[in-house]
Amino acid sequence: MACGLALTLLAAVQARETAPKPAYKDASRPIEERVEDLLARMTLEEKVLQLNQYTLGRNDNVNNMADPVGDIPSEIGSLIYFGTSPELRNSLQHRAVEESRLGIPILFAFDVIHGFRTVYPIPLAQACSWNPALVEQAARMAARETRMTGIEWTFSPMIDVARDGRWGRISEGYGEDPYAHAVFCASTVAGYQGDDLSDTGRIAACLKHFAGYGASEAGRDYVYTEISRQSLWDTYLTPYEAGIRAGAATVMSCFNNISGTPGSADHYLLTEVLKERWGHQGFVVSDWGAIQQLRAQGVAADCEQAALKAFNAGLDMDMMNRCYDAHLADLVRAGKVSGERLDDAVRRVLRLKFRLGLFENPYTPESREEERFLRPESLRIAEELAGETMVLLKNDGGILPLREVRKIAVIGPMAKSRFHLLGAWAAHGNGEDVESIFMGLEREFGERAQLSYAVGCEFDGDDASGFAEAVRVASESDVVVLCLGEKANWSGENASRSTLSLPAIQERLACEVARCGKPVVLLLTSGRPLELCRLEPLSDAILQVWQPGVRGGYPAAGILSGRINPSGRLSVTFPYATGQVPIYYGRRPSARPHQGKYQDIPSEPLYEFGHGLSYTTFEYGDLQAPSTTLRRGEKLRVEIQVSNTGACDGAETVFWFVSDPVCRIARPAKELRHFEKRMLRSGQSGLFVFEIDPERDLSFVDGEGNRFLEPGDYYVQVKDKRLKLTLVE
Ligand code: BGC
């Protein structure tokens, strides 16, 4: 009897081994063929499970503290993986591959926003480097750490144009400008994905949060956004279109309600624009809980209705809503969701799994942490990028660089902080990996200067008991380096602030210290533009350090010493006061430009978009072009000579703006269309070129998303130089 059973089992095994391999398991076949083959074998329930994402591991995301899902089905489509090594992930993958009927591997995801364990500067700062190639390298290193840990998909880049610094998530994007977002989005996607997603050093990107999340009213998170179709197209969609063109594998829908329709139920955006018009072949994942939140937003009565609305709008994967797994199969059976729509969504998910090579290599090799994290090459890039992101806002009387100082007083709550330099969404960043500003100053100045230290006060509260010590330390020094700023969790998700000023206790400390009469160099660490109208007059120099990640201390000190010539330029306007927000350079012109000012404060920002000082001086020649007339279909090469006329080498970023003074749709007063950063040695001149392609650079988009180009006059502008061009038919 036993022998008979053994023989039957053996026969079954042999039959399986000799049976032809199903087409979807055959790596030599084209991906689309494999997708279709697999899809044809799947049951309704198996299809639905591919469209759900649960979590795995200890969830330490304070904004999304859902209970871990106890029983994870082997057929689950995706898991957010909170682990830092592949073991747990591999064991789940083993179940999926070996124990599910079809053996479909799970797709593992995590929020890797500016690094995994090696934390790079926050994206808002990265944009201030104006160095997309370096940003791409950082993304590439982050991808390697991530994939080696067993995660193939990141929810990044965030490309939500943001013009209100009160919104905490401004730190996660590339500032206020749509074009800058488009460029840094493309470089980040390239860094993550490379040319081949099956490369074990690459991960799939996810453009988020589609769309308009950055327009949150009054800077509050998750709230309503009022966005006209015109602004949607000319401001908020620009980076997404660029990201899709750059090949981003996936997109995440937004939480916000856009003029009446929440992004997670927006058929126009998710299907008509993204999939039909732009041809996005990947899938759309919801933001965390955003499907069930359609109830709170007043468009769905219950989860079933929410699932129906979201799915039929084009939202393919449910992230931690438990709506699709609960209702989608019934909705299909009831004919409310079509089989075609279901297959379309599943196809998109499977396609990515094939592209990532998960069917061939479902498991992540185990490796030691040192092989993955904080490797010398990653730290080198982190340090270089941090140095390029810092912006010298003010340098009165050339107080910087500090050449002949012997005694430096380092004061303030940020001076010795390590954790807070990481910023929000620091993935698996660890404060102990971070070089503080004080550590950087020690490394930089060594024996050359004596450092003394006083904390002065905490980040907030009203305890002024440390002031006296700070004043004593300041009085005994040649110069004060005052390190103020925001804690890491004061920006990021669900971290809005009503004011852009630092807490009063920090401003009071600055007043006390400034009274000593020593030069004050203010170092600011923040995840948003700050209101500096009271701190600016107290400071001789101001260096915006942002949240630089693991290696910010040494570059900040290098800028202070002059080893590094600062080259960061603002990717976001610094207002004079919070009352000015939203404030950004690309406003549409006013009916009365000389009126309509504030009565109580200046109407101009304190520091404009693009502002940033250097230790050298750059002189700009005039804009030159072979002709000032151009035609559709023809390009025009406009040049400008820039000379480094100062005593030290330095990098300059040339920003090229265009403006169209008369158009059927009023356009922003000026629009960034090109930029280039280049190192110029002292005494060296360089020719910077913008090759204008009228269709690309002078055109505009209307509220239907149609690009148009009108004949007439345009201006090209670099700094205060303007060249009038005429486009003729
Ligand atoms: C955030 C997303 C993030 C997701 C997963 C949400 O709360 O809005 O940006 O990717 O959580 O952690």
Residues whose N, C-alpha, C, O or C-beta is under 5 A from the ligand:
A	BS01	BGC	D111 F155 D287 W288
